[in-house]
Structure formats: structure tokens, C-alpha cells
């Protein structure tokens, strides 16, 4: 007779940022410390400072590979994050970083794909990459096949006109067993609530918020500031699997947290991004 019991883990207040980039202009130690401070601040505001778990869900473009670099560093025993330690988990798509005071943050692999229809799809909790330029529905199916979480993130101007119509029709399509929309902290606070969010909520499609930092040194302190919270337990050796199970459970409540962008910062960022895009075209 087998008397062994399934292993249980402490109930936690989980704070997750579902749209994270690490850029070359970011100092890794500042990035990690800022994320921890942002998670602490949000946990304190919600009266959960004693037991919370921070999670950063990476959404790397085809030009970014920081997750793999961190994983290789952990495998070789190197430590690229000053003042922090890093360890492997039992998953190939997650890592754990630890502050000297003991607080841990899970970093979960993922990517961002620009599809044929000029929309973006986030592939969360998977290391498997897809090339840009594939059709939208094919990318969603492939992300699901790769056991990832497909998310279509909000972006300035990207859900209007032709692309807005494509998204509306997609949300009415019942061929996808897993699909989320994504909000981000760059959405201006003075804008009305996007109608696609309302459509998604009516159809019981969840919205995953994240910061989506821009490629400027000043954005290094944004990760963890905007995201979602859930109550549950994560296996420290398999946090990506545990988080996915929670997100796919209809009984789990998901609560957004964090501020949207101020009008001044929003317009400043848009001007800065236009300069970056023009510079890239010239080069």
C-alpha cells in the first residue's frame, strides 16, 4: 500500500508581471532590485507583505536572449547579477533569483512574435521560439502546442482599424482552448477602456497585465510595477507549470494592480520611440 502524500506548498500571494523585457541598456542588479521593490510595494498596499511571491514573465523579441544567458550562467555556476544569487529549477523555462535577504523572484521564459497581420503575440512560459511573420492563428496554435500561454497584448494604435477588426473576429473564434489578452502600463490613464477588453471579458477571456518596459535606461525600474495578483501555491522547482495551472483554473480570481501611464510620460515615450524607430531605419 502506497502511503506517500502529494507534496504541498505554502499558500502565497502571487504578484506577476506578464510583459517583461530585459534590454542591453539595463543594469541587471538594478533591474532585479527594482522588480523586488515594486513587488514589495504592491504587496504592502494589499496587506500581504509577510508572504508574497514575485514572478517576472519574459517576452523576449527575436533580438533578445537574456533568459538563455541567465540559464547558462546558472548552469556554469557564474553569477551575472551583482548582489543576487541564481539557481536552476526542474523546468527548462524557469529560473529563480534570490536577494541576500532571502526574498526570491521567479523568472519565466517567453517570447514576443510579430505576426503576418502586424499584431503581436506573447508566448509565455515556453522556451520554444517562433519566427516573426507567421499568420496569427498559426502562431496561437503553435504556442498552445508548445505548452505555452498565448497572449495578444495591447499596443498604441495596434487594435484600431483593420487590425482591430481582425482581433474582434479572433475573439469570437472558439477554436483556441487557451487565449488571453494583455494590458500594459504604457496604456495612458486618460483613454477609455479598450472595447476589445470588454469583448474579451464578456466571452470569459482573461486579461494579463504587465509593464512592457521600453528600451531606455530610465525604464529599468518598471518591471513588477504593473501586473496581476492571484492566491495560490507554486512549487519552487516548477513555478511555470504551477502558474499556468492557476491561470487556466476558472475558480482562481485574477486581480490587476499598478498605475497606468500619466499623460506627460505617455507622450514623451511616444516621441522617444519614434526617434528610436527612425534611427533603426537609417542604420
LUMMIMAR-989564 format. One record per atom (N, C-alpha, C): x, y negated, z; residue in three letters. Coordinates in steps of 0.2 Angstrom, whole numbers, plus 5000, padded with zeros to 4 digits. Layout:
% residues N
XYZala...
This chain:
% residues 283
500450065000unk500050005000unk500449945000unk500349894995unk500749834995unk500449784999unk500849765005unk500549715009unk500849645008unk501249635003unk501549575002unk501049515000unk501149455002unk500649405000unk500949354995unk500549324992unk500749274987unk501049214991unk501649184988unk501949134992unk501549074991unk501449034997unk501148974997unk501548914998unk501348854996unk501748794997unk501348745000unk501748695003unk501348645007unk500948605002unk500348585005unk499948535001unk500248465001unk500248444995unk500548374994unk500148324990unk500348264991unk500048204987unk500548194981unk500348214975unk500748214970unk500648154966unk501248114964unk501248054960unk501648064954unk501348054948unk501648074942unk501648014937unk502148004934unk502247954928unk502247994922unk501747994918unk501648034912unk501948004905unk502347954906unk502647924899unk503247894901unk503847934901unk504447904903unk504947914898unk505347864897unk505947864893unk506547844897unk507147874895unk507747854898unk508147834892unk508347764892unk508747734887unk509447734889unk509947724883unk510647714885unk510747654889unk510347604888unk510447544892unk510247544900unk510047604902unk509847614909unk510347644913unk510547624918unk510947654923unk510547704927unk510847774926unk510447824929unk510247824936unk510747804940unk510647794948unk510147744949unk510147684946unk509647634946unk508947664944unk508947694939unk508347724936unk508047774941unk508347814944unk508147864949unk507947834956unk508347784958unk508147754964unk507547704963unk507447674958unk506847634956unk506247674956unk506347734953unk505747784952unk505547804959unk506047824964unk505847844970unk505547784974unk505747724974unk505447664977unk504747654975unk504647664968unk503947654966unk503547704968unk503747764968unk503347824971unk503147804979unk503647784982unk503547774989unk503047714990unk503147664986unk502647604987unk501947634986unk501847664981unk501147694979unk500947744984unk501347784987unk501147824992unk500947794998unk501347735000unk501147695006unk500547665005unk500347634999unk499747594998unk499147644999unk499247704998unk498747754998unk498747795005unk499147775009unk499147805016unk499447875016unk499947895011unk500147965010unk500947965010unk501247915014unk501947905014unk502347965017unk501948005022unk502348065025unk502448125021unk502048135016unk502148195012unk501848175005unk502348165000unk502148144993unk502748174989unk502548194983unk503048224978unk502948184972unk503548154970unk503548114963unk503748164958unk503448144952unk503648184946unk503648134940unk504248144936unk504348104930unk504248144924unk503748134920unk503648174914unk504048134908unk504548164905unk504948134900unk504548144893unk504648084889unk504348084882unk504848064877unk505348104876unk505948084873unk505748084865unk506048034862unk505948024854unk506548074851unk506548074845unk507048114841unk507748094842unk507848024845unk508447994846unk508648004853unk508248034857unk508448044865unk508548114867unk508948124871unk509148194873unk509348194881unk509148154885unk509348144892unk509148204896unk508648244894unk508448294898unk508948354897unk509148364891unk509648414890unk510348404893unk510548334892unk511148314895unk511148324903unk510548314906unk510548324913unk510548394915unk510248434911unk510248504912unk510948534911unk511248514906unk511948544905unk512348524911unk512248464914unk512648434919unk512548484925unk511948494927unk511748544932unk512048614931unk512048634925unk512248704924unk513048704925unk513348654924unk514148654925unk514348624931unk513848604936unk514048584942unk514248504942unk514148474937unk514348404937unk513748364939unk513848304941unk513348254944unk513348184941unk512948174935unk513048114932unk512648054935unk512248074941unk511848024944unk512148004951unk512547944951unk512847924957unk512447924963unk512547954969unk512147954975unk511648004975unk511548044970unk510948084969unk511248154968unk510948214970unk511148274968unk510648304963unk510748354959unk510348384954unk510448454954unk509848484953unk509848564953unk509348584948unk509548644945unk509048684941unk508448714944unk507948724941unk507348764943unk507348834939unk506848874940unk506748934937unk506448924930unk506248864928unk506048844922unk506548804917unk506448814911unk506948784907unk506748714905unk506148694907unk505848624906unk505748584912unk506148604918unk506048554923unk506748554927unk506848504930unk507448494935unk507248454941unk507648464946unk507548424952unk508148384954unk507948324956unk508448274958unk508348254965unk508848244970unk508748234977unk509148174979unk508748134983unk509148074986unk509448104992unk510048064994unk510348085000unk509948095007unk509348055007unk508948055012unk508448115012unk508448155007unk508048215006unk507548215002unk507248154999unk506648154995unk506848174988unk506448224985unk506548254979unk506048224973unk506348224967unk505948204962unk505948254956unk505448284954unk505448324948unk505548294941unk505948314937unk505948284930unk505748334926unk505248324922unk504948374917unk505048354910unk505348404906unk505448384899unk504848374895unk504948334889unk504448324885unk504648274879unk504248274874unk504448234868unk503948184866unk504048144861unk503648094858unk503648104850unk503148124847unk503148134840unk502748084836unk503048054831unk502648004827unk502348054821unk501648054821unk501348104816unk501248064809unk501048104804unk500948084797unk500448024797unk499948024802unk499447974802unk499647904805unk500247904807unk500547844811unk500247834818unk500047894821unk499947894828unk500447924831unk500447924838unk500947964842unk500648014846unk501048074847unk500848124851unk501348144856unk501248144862unk501648164868unk501648244869unk502148274869unk502148344870unk502448354877unk502048354882unk502348364889unk502448434892unk502948434896unk503148504899unk503348554894unk503748534890unk504048584885unk504648554882unk505148604881unk505748584878unk505748584871unk505248624868unk505248634861unk505048564857unk505448554852unk505448484848unk505048504842unk504648454840unk504348454833unk504648394829unk504748394823unk504948344819unk504348284818unk504548224817unk504148174815unk503848184808unk503248154807unk502948164800unk502448214799unk502348264804unk501848314803unk501148294804unk500648324801unk499948304802unk499748304809unk499348264811unk499148254818unk498848324821unk498348354818unk498048414820unk498548474821unk499048474816unk499548524816unk500048514822unk500148454824unk500648444830unk500248464836unk499648444837unk499248464843unk499248534844unk499048574838unk499048644838unk499748674840unk500248644838unk500948674839unk501148654846unk500948604849unk501148584856unk500748634860unk500148644859unk499748694863unk500148764862unk500348784856unk500648854855unk501248854859unk501648794860unk502248794863unk502148794871unk501548794873unk501348794880unk501448724883unk501448674879unk501448604881unk500848574882unk500848514884unk500248474885unk500148414880unk499748414875unk499648364870unk499348304873unk499648244872unk499348184874unk499348134868unk498848094867unk498848044862unk498947974866unk499447944866unk499547884870unk499247824867unk498947774871unk498847714869unk499447674867unk499347634862unk499947584860unk499647524857unk499947464857unk499647404855unk499547404847unk498947404846unk498647404839unk498647464835unk498847524839unk498847584836unk498147624836unk497647594839unk497047634840unk496547584836unk496747544832unk496247504828unk496247524821unk495647494818unk495547514810unk495547584808unk495947604803unk496047664800unk496247714806unk496747704810unk496947744815unk496447754820unk496147704822unk495547714827unk495047754825unk494847754818unk494347804816unk494647874816unk495247884814unk495547954815unk495447974822unk495647934827unk495647954834unk494947974836unk494447934834unk493747944836unk493548014833unk493648024827unk493448094824unk493848144828unk494448134829unk494848184833unk494548204840unk494248154843unk493948164850unk493348204849unk493048204844unk492348244843unk492548314840unk493148324839unk493348394836unk493448444842unk493148494842unk493148544848unk493648604847unk494048594842unk494548644840unk495148654845unk495248604849unk495848594854unk495648614861unk495848664863unk495748684870unk496048644875unk496548604873unk496948564878unk497048494874unk496848444877unk496948374874unk496848324879unk497348274879unk497248214884unk497448154880unk497148094882unk497348034880unk497848004885unk498247954883unk498747924888unk498647854888unk498647824894unk498647754896unk499347734897unk499547674897unk500247654899unk500247574902unk500747564906unk500747504910unk500847444905unk501047454899unk501147394894unk500447374892unk499947404893unk499247384891unk499047314895unk498947264892unk498847204895unk498147204900unk498247174905unk497647174910unk497047134908unk497147084903unk496647044901unk496247074895unk496447134893unk496047164887unk495447204890unk494947214886unk494447254889unk494647324888unk494247374892unk494447444892unk494347474885unk494847504883unk494847534876unk494247584875unk493847574870unk493247614869unk493447684868unk494047704865unk494247774865unk494347804872unk494447774877unk494547794883unk493847814886unk493347774884unk492647784886unk492347844882unk492547844876unk492347904872unk492647974875unk493247964877unk493548024880unk493248044886unk493148004890unk492848014897unk492148044896unk491748024891unk491048054890unk491148124888unk491648144884unk491748204882unk492248244887unk492348224893unk492748254898unk493448274896unk493748224892unk494448224890unk494848174895unk495248204899unk495648164904unk496148114901unk496248064905unk496748014903unk497348014908unk497948024905unk498548024909unk498947964908unk499047924914unk499347854913unk500147864915unk500547824912unk501247824913unk501547754911unk502147744913unk502447674912unk502647654905unk502847704901unk503147694894unk503647634894unk504147634898unk504647584898unk504947564891unk505147504890unk505347484884unk506147484884unk506547484878unk507247494878unk507647434880unk507447404886unk507847344888unk508147354895unk508747334897unk508947344904unk508547324909unk508147274908unk507647254914unk507047304915unk506947354910unk506447394911unk506647464915unk507247464918unk507547524921unk507147534928unk506847484931unk506447484937unk505747504936unk505447514930unk504747534929unk504547604930unk504947654929unk504647724930unk504447734937unk503847764937unk503547784944unk503047724946unk503047674943unk502647614945unk501947624943unk501747664937unk501147664934unk501047744933unk500547774935unk500447844933unk499747874936unk499747934939unk499147964941unk499348004948unk498848014952unk498948054958unk498448104958unk498748164961unk498248224962unk498448254969unk498048294972unk498148334978unk498248404976unk498848434978unk498948504977unk499648524979unk499848584977unk500448614979unk500848624973unk501548614973unk501948634967unk502548674970unk502648734966unk503148774968unk503848734966unk504248724971unk504848694969unk505348724964unk505148784962unk505548824957unk505248814950unk504548804950unk504148804944unk503648744944unk503948684945unk503448624946unk503048604939unk503348624933unk503048604927unk502448654926unk502548714928unk501948764927unk501448744932unk501648724938unk501148704943unk500748644942unk501048594939unk500748534937unk500248544932unk500448584927unk500048604921unk499348634924unk499448684928unk498848714931unk498348664934unk498648624938unk498248574941unk497848524936unk498248504931unk497948464926unk497348494922unk497448564921unk496948594917unk496348624922unk496448614928unk495848634933unk495348584933unk494648594931unk494148544931unk493948524938unk494148564943unk494048544950unk494548494953unk495048484950unk495548434953unk495448364951unk495348324955unk495248254954unk495948214952unk495948174947unk496448134945unk496348064946unk496848024949unk496647954951unk497247914948unk497147864944unk497647824941unk497847774946unk498447754946unk498747704951unk499247654947unk499347594950unk499847554947unk499547494943unk499847434942unk499647374939unk499747384931unk499247354927unk499347344920unk499847274919unk499947264913unk500447214911unk500147144912unk500547094915unk500247024915unk500246994908unk499846944907unk499846914900unk500546884898unk500946854902unk501546824901unk502046884899unk502046934903unk502546984901unk502347024895unk501747034894unk501447064888unk501747034882unk501646964881unk501846934875unk502546924875unk502946924880unk503646924880unk503946984877unk503647044879unk503847104877unk503647114870unk503147094867unk502947104860unk503447064856unk503647004858unk504146964854unk504747004854unk504947024860unk505647064861unk505647124856unk505047164856unk505047224852unk505047204845unk504747154843unk504847134835unk505547114833unk505947084838unk506647064837unk507047134836unk506847184841unk507247244840unk507047284834unk506447284832unk506247314826unk506647284819unk506647224819unk506947184814unk507647204813unk508047204819unk508747214820unk508847284817unk508447334819unk508547404817unk508447414809unk507947374806unk507847374799unk508547354796unk508747294798unk509347264795unk509947314795unk510047354801unk510647394802unk510547464798unk
